[in-house]
Amino acid sequence: MSLTDFLLHSDLVSRVLAVALLALSVSSWVVIVWKWRLLSRVSLDVRRSVAAFWQALGFDDAQQRVMQFDRDGCVTPLLEATLLPVGATLASAGDRQNQLTRVLRGALQSVVRRLQWGQLLLATAGSISPFVGLLGTVWGIFNALTGMAEAGQLTIDKVAGPVGEALIMTAAGLAVAIPAVLGYNLLGRRVALIEAELEGFAHDLRGLLTGEQD
């Protein structure tokens, strides 16, 4: 059955469900391709930025070196966070170690949230697409059987065509869900690896600025 045949034989509900699956599929692939390129670039830049930082002669020089490699701003916020707040506020309370822990944790969480953008969409598409497709199949079979019952034609050849057309919605739902779930898992792992690298750098940076050694 072609797309034209499906549009001609389907009703408004089936068309809305088909459009919803199409929208989920397109948005999922856009997020997957965009995030794959972004995370590949960020992973490389983080390694280069960390290496450039430790090769610098001083902290100011290190900041300049990092800015040359940190195109997406994932390491620079950690360095900027070490400029501790001043004034008699709770943000400046505690010793230097506690202040650094607090500001580095906040900067790291901000970067990770930015890297995780789009994961919710992939999780949603992977979760609901099979059910949307199943709903389209059930609705299509119901309409087909209702129409044939009213016409008094319940032969196998009359049933097979409409039911087969309705089952396409289930296949469409799976076709949307499988790439979304794979993309969610693969991209989530890449985000986790980058987060681990940034956490290690933040830990070492705090140790450098407080004079602590593990």
C-alpha positions, 0 to 999 in steps of 0.5 A: 500500500502506498502513502496515497492509498493510506491517506485516501482510506484513512480518516481524520484520527488516523491521519493525525496519528500518522502526522504525530509519528512523522513529527516525532521521527523527524524531531528525533533524527534532528536531535540525534544528528545534531547532538552526535556532532555536538558531543563529538566536538565537545569530547575532543575539545574537553580533552584538548582544553584540559591538556592545554590548561595543565601545560600553561605556565600560570592560571591566567595563561591557562584561561587563554589557552583553554578559550582557544579550544573550548568552542562550546564553553564546557571547560571555561565556566569551571575556570570562571567559577573559581572567581569567588564571590566577595561581600558579606553574603552566604555565597562567600561563607565558609573556607576557600575549599567549601566555596570552590566546591560549591561554585564548581558543582554549580558550574558543572551542573549547568554544563551537563544540563546543556549537554543533556538537551534533547534527551527528554525528546528522545526518551519521549519519542521512544516511549510513546511512539509504539503506543501511538502506532498501536492506537492507530492500528486498533482504530484502523481495524475498528473502522475497517470491520465496522465498515465491512459489517455495515456493507455485509461483506466479511470475506477474507479478501475484504478483511485482509486489505483494510487490516493490513493497512491498519497494521502499518501504523504499528510498524511506523510506531516501531520505526520511530521508537527504535532509533530514538531509543538507540540514540538516547542510550548512545548519546546518554553514554557520551554525555556521561563520559564527558561529565566524568572528564569534567568532574575529574578536571573540577576535582583537580582544579579545586585541589590546585587552588586549595593546595590539597593533594590526594 
